[in-house]
Amino acid sequence: MAKVLILGGGFGGVVAAERLAQQLSDEHQITLVARSRNFIFYPALVRLAFGHCEKKDVSFDLRHAMLDRRVNFIEAEVARIDPYEKKVIIAHGELEGQLPYDFLVFALGRRLATERITGFYEHAHHLLNVDKAIQFGKTVSNFQAGRVVLGQCPGTRLPVPVYETAFALARLLSERGERDRVKITLVSPNPLGSEIGDEAGNAIQRVLKDRQIEFLPDFSIISVFEDAVITDRGRRLKFDLLMLLPPFRGSSAASYLGVTNHEGYINVDGTMRVVGHEGIYAVGDSVNFEGPKMGHMAVRQGDVAAANLAAEIEGHEPVSRYTHEMRLVIDDAGSESIYLHKNIWTDAPATLRQGRFWSWAKRVQKEYWEVSHS
Ligand SMILES: Cc1cc2nc3c(=O)[nH]c(=O)nc-3n(C[C@H](O)[C@H](O)[C@H](O)COP(=O)(O)OP(=O)(O)OC[C@H]3O[C@@H](n4cnc5c(N)ncnc54)[C@H](O)[C@@H]3O)c2cc1C
């Protein structure tokens, strides 16, 4: 009998748990640990902020969903992993102390490194969790005139919600007849298209121009004041409302493993095994792969890790390899909503599509997750 521990109840952890439950016989024990019993469908948080869906629509109960699949669920905070003694140290929660394992899937996502941007905590809005998204939405609904600055910091690696926020805000202001009173400026530490390719960058540029949204590239914010942001080159930009995504770093629970890069992301091979430790796999935002960090990548990685872990338990060689692809939908651009599919590890040309269909497809994907897990 093998004890399999899955750390994290996001896209990566949930998919790994479900697939392992399908592939392993009942004699093996599968346990999922997460700090919250709610799974959050993050891609819907911009829609939540703008009142297009409700809090109950963006989450489901993990304990309930996991029990249905014969996976034990423990609500607890993971402090660190001891790979030599094969145990996980739990800081607090339903359980305290240590949890032993034979095999581990690390899916704790990334952390928000707000400490790297002076004044972020005091003066910036963001929408990276449910409460912050609702709070930003309330501020937007009372905002009538001035300059709104939206953007990412160096190391954020999540462009989609920034563009979606800009498009949703422009639409809301137009509907309220207040578009002329508000200037929307989007800032990025990178040139447009550097994260998602030139073709998609050009498509976004057309939508930005059409919606009269200013775009400032190479704008690396290092500090935030009450009414202005400052870049590493001393540029200053005033704002009346700021929504800024802070830098990302790897989960601190991985830092003791000795297998992370300089930003704390875990080194894995193409089978999603952690390089340098037996019996440990890592998936999702926590791993050291280039490019944006996205939910569909975590899903695919959870799939690959589960297939290879099941094979390892049965004494077989790895059966599945991961290919690093980017698939994204930038919603709220009406008939110009964007779909992009690109293989990040090859030079194969990207597939780009535009149209209302892609907004609809993104919503259907959310509903699929809700229905299949609740
Ligand atoms: C606003 C927003 C919009 C997005 N839009 C898109 C999109 O359009 N398309 C797309 O593909 N991706 C999108 N993403 C990215 C996507 O949500 C992430 O890539 C995905 O959630 C990563 O999954 P994960 O399982 O690696 O980590 P997460 O989803 O972050 O899950 C981590 C899990 O670990 C738990 N956890 C963390 N630390 C601890 C600890 N110390 N102890 C115990 N539990 C812990 C958490 O509670 C959670 O259960 C978006 C993200 C955001 C925030």
The ligand as an ORCA input file, in Angstrom:
! r2SCAN-3c Opt
* xyz 0 1
  C      -7.313     36.776    -11.783
  C      -6.711     35.579    -12.460
  C      -7.069     35.288    -13.772
  C      -6.520     34.179    -14.422
  N      -6.894     33.891    -15.705
  C      -6.452     32.750    -16.300
  C      -6.929     32.366    -17.576
  O      -7.713     33.071    -18.199
  N      -6.495     31.191    -18.102
  C      -5.617     30.385    -17.440
  O      -5.255     29.305    -17.963
  N      -5.103     30.739    -16.230
  C      -5.513     31.890    -15.646
  N      -5.044     32.231    -14.399
  C      -3.945     31.445    -13.801
  C      -4.427     30.200    -13.067
  O      -5.472     30.505    -12.186
  C      -3.249     29.585    -12.319
  O      -2.221     29.309    -13.238
  C      -3.673     28.309    -11.629
  O      -4.600     28.606    -10.592
  C      -2.472     27.561    -11.056
  O      -2.931     26.376    -10.463
  P      -2.103     25.687     -9.283
  O      -2.853     24.462     -8.933
  O      -0.683     25.572     -9.653
  O      -2.124     26.743     -8.083
  P      -3.326     27.440     -7.323
  O      -4.557     27.474     -8.136
  O      -2.763     28.724     -6.822
  O      -3.602     26.478     -6.074
  C      -2.718     26.390     -4.995
  C      -3.383     25.572     -3.896
  O      -2.456     25.398     -2.820
  C      -3.022     25.886     -1.607
  N      -1.906     26.389     -0.804
  C      -0.979     27.293     -1.158
  N      -0.038     27.409     -0.203
  C      -0.392     26.548      0.775
  C       0.199     26.163      2.027
  N       1.339     26.690      2.467
  N      -0.436     25.219      2.765
  C      -1.585     24.652      2.340
  N      -2.174     24.963      1.176
  C      -1.590     25.908      0.406
  C      -4.056     26.919     -2.014
  O      -5.032     27.106     -1.001
  C      -4.613     26.230     -3.275
  O      -5.523     25.215     -2.883
  C      -5.584     33.347    -13.743
  C      -5.232     33.642    -12.417
  C      -5.779     34.742    -11.783
  C      -5.385     35.031    -10.360
*
